[in-house]
Amino acid sequence: MKNSIVFYPQIQATADGGGIITHGGTVLVTRTAEVSGLTAALRTALAPWRKPLATHDPAKILLDLTASLIVGGDCLADISVVRGRTDVFGPVASDPTISRLIATLTAEPEQAVNAIRSARATAREQVWSLAGDHAPDRARSAKNPLIVDIDATLVTAHSEKEQAKPTYKRGFGFHPLMAFIDHGPGGTGEAAAAVLRPGNAGANTAADHIELTKKVLDQIPGIGSRPGRSILIRTDSAGGTHDSSTS
């Protein structure tokens, strides 16, 4: 097992009713990030964007933002929810520091997103390795393929947002294309990749399906560029275009 980077305080569970804290359940999330190797991989991947004398690591900032979403936040400012619990989350960056990091990352969006994807793929490889016979790709073959589900979904925007557009169902918002790795009847599956799209994006746009499929293959451990028939891409009729099926 690879060494993990510890960003968060170590918390012990007791049955004496003392030292009760809010958001204690998020310890499962922070410890999973550490044990899976995500914190270490993300720290390495985002190292080019870390300032020499920075107090807060870019990886820790992004993980704290993720934790704020899990506890109910829906915007960057909602990180204040976790900032008030240093006993659970440790030191959390201020709003100006977070804004500067986001501005720095968005100055090189493709490089930054690729770095994050690389960290996710590294963590997934470690988790699947630790899972052993319980890994989703165990005994993967043409007769027992790893299944990936691709589908689009509509996300409503209640006000003007960047890339928010009218949707084909007469709504307003976004139309991302998502891919999930299926764990079979005994599991819940896991998010593999996504293509963020405006609300007016087509449901059967072949280029988007092809782009997403490539991103998914980059997230699956040990398959290389030619997975053969050991990977089954499952989609509805929107993915049944000629270009998608022959790419």
N, C-alpha and C positions, 0 to 999 in steps of 0.2 A: 504494500500500500504506500502511495506517495505521501510525503509529509504535507500536512495541512497548515495553512496560514490562519492564525487565530486573531480575528478582529473583535470578537465579542467577549464580554465577561463570562466566566464559568459559573453557572448557577446550580445549586443543589436543591433537590426536592426533599421536603420533610413532611411529616404528618402531624406536627405539633401545633399547626394553626398560626404560627408566627412568621413574620417576614413576608406577608402576602404582597404580591405585586400584580399590577395590571399588565395585560399583554404578555403574561408568562408563557402562553401557548406559542408565541412566536419564537421561543427558544428552539422549538423543533425545526423551524425554518433556518435560523442562523446556524445551528449545529449541522444541519444537512448541507448547507453551503460549505462549511468548513471541512466536514468529513468526506464529502464528495470530491474535494479538490477544486471546487469552483472558485473559492476565494484566492487560492494560490494561482490558478490559471488566469483569472481575471486580473489579478495584480500584475502578473507578468505581461499579459497582453496589452494592458493600458499603461505600462511603464513609460512609453514614449510621451505620454501626455501628463506625466507627473512633474510638477515644478521641483527644482532642486531642494528648496527649503520648505516644501509644503508640509503642513501639519496633518492634513487629511488625505489619505490615499484615494485616488479616483475610483478604485474598485470598491472600497468601503462606502464611498458616497453613493455609488449606483446600487449597492446592496441595501443600503439604508432606504433609498427611494423605493426599492422593491418591497421592503418590509412595510413601508408606509401604505403602499397599495393593498397589501394583504390585510392590514388592520382597518381598512375602509377608506383610505385616502383616494382622491381622484385628481389631484393636481400637485405640482411641486411644493407649494406652500404647506401642504398637509404633512410634510415631514416633521412639522412641529409636534405631531402626536408621538413620534418616537424620540424626538430630541429631549423630551421631558423625562425619559426613563433611561438615564445613563447606567443604572444598575442592570438593565437588560441589554441595551444597545451600545453602551460605551459612549465616548465622545462622538457627537453628530455635528456635521458641518453646518455653518450658518447659511441662511438663504443667499446672501451675496456670494459666498464661496461656491455654493451649488450652481448658481447662475453662471459664474465664471467658468466652471467646468463644462457645463452644457454648451456654452458659447465656444469653448476651445474644441470640444468634440465635434460640434456641428460645422466648424470651419473645415474639417476634413471628414465629412460624413461617411464616405465609402470606406475609408481606412478604419475609422472608429467602429463602424458596424461590423466590418469583417473581423476586427480584433475581438469583439464581444462574441461573435459566432464561433470563432476559434476556441475561445475559453469554454463556451458551452459544449462544444464537441469534445474537448479534452476531459471535462467533467463527466460527460455521458460515457465516454470510453472507460473511465475508472469505475463508475457505478456499475456498468454492465459487467465489467471484469469481476468486481466484488460479488455481484449477484450469482455468478457461476451458472448452475443449472437452471436458475430462476430468471436469467436474463431473457429479454424479448427475442434475441436472435439465436437462442440455443438451438442447435441441430438445424440451422437454416439450410434449406435446400429447395429444389424446384417443387418437390412434393409437400414441403412444409415451409413456405415462404414467409418472410417478414412482411407484414401487411402495413401499408401506409394509406391513411384516408385523407383525401383532399376535398375541401369544400369551401365555398365562400359564405360569408355571413354579412348581414347589414348591421351597422352600428349607428344609432341615431345621434345626431348633434342638435342640441337645442338652441344653438346660436351660431353665428358665423365663425367658422374655424378654418384653418389652413387646409386646403384640399377637400373640405366638406362640399358636397354637390348633391343635387336632386337624384334620388335613386329610382330604379325601375318600378318600385312599389309605391311611388308617389310620396316617399319620405324624403328626408334630408340628412346627409351624414357621410358615412364612409362604407366601403365595400371590400374589406380585406379578404385575401385568399389564404386559407389556413391548411396546415398539414399536421396530422397527428399519427404517431406510431402506435399501432394497435397492440394491446397486451393480451388479447384473447378474452374468453369469458371470465377468467379469474382476475382480471386487472382493469385499471381505469385508462390506460394509455398515457402517452406523454406528448406534449407539444414539441414538434420538431423544427418547424420553420413557418414563416409567413411572408406574404407580399402585401405591403400596405398600399391601398389603392383609393382613389377618390370615389365618391358615391355613384358617379355616373359610369364607372368602369363596367365593362361587359361581363356577364356571368360565364361566357364561353370563350373568352379571349385566350387563344392558344399560346401566345407569347408569355402570358402570365403563368399559365400552367407549366410550361416548359421551364421558366425561370424558377418557379417554386420547387419543381422536381429536382433540379440541380442543387438547390439549397438543401433539400432533404437528404440527398445522397452524401453531401458533405458532412452531415450530422450523424450518419450511421457508421459506427466503428468497423474498421477492417474490411470494407467492401471494395475499395479502389474505385477506379473510373468505369469499370465494366462489371457490374454486379450480376449480370446474366439473369436467370429466372428465379434467383433466390429472393428477389424483392418484388412484391406485388403492389402496384399502385392502384388503389380503389377510389373511384370517383363516380359522381352522378353523370347525367347526360351532358352537362356543361363541359366536362372534360373529354367528351367523345369526338372532338373535332379531328379531322384528318391529320393536321399538323401535330397535334398533341400525341396522337396514337402512333405516329410513325417517327417521332423524334428520338 
